[in-house]
Amino acid sequence: METLSRTPDQLKSLAADGRLSKAELAGLLALENRQAFLDACAAIEMRFTEECTGKNDPCLESGCSCEGEVCLQPLQHAESAYHKACAALWLPFYRASTPQ
C-alpha cells in the first residue's frame, strides 16, 4: 500500500483497521523507534504462537515445528487481529516520531 501520500490521520486509521503490515508500520517510524517497535511486535508474534501451541492441534502430524520460535501459521490465521495488535503498539511510537 502506498503510505507516503497519506496524511497522519489516514495512516492512523489504516493502521487501526489492521490494513498496514508490520514492515509498513516500521517504515513510518523514526529510526530510533523502529527496533523497540519491532521487538514489541515480536512479543505479540510469540503470544500468537504460544496460543496456537496451547490448542494442541499442530499443523504437522509430528507436532509443532517451531517450539520456542515464532510460527507464521497462527499469524496468517489471525492476520487482521495480528496487524491490529501491532498497530496498537505502533501508535505511541508514531506519535513520538512525528511533529505535532
Secondary structure, 3 states (H helix, E strand, C coil): CCCCCCCHHHHHHHHHCCCCCHHHHHHCCCHHHHHHHHHHHHHHHHHHHHHHHHCCCCCCCCCCCCCCCCCHHHHHHCHHHHHHHHHHHHHHHHHHHCCC
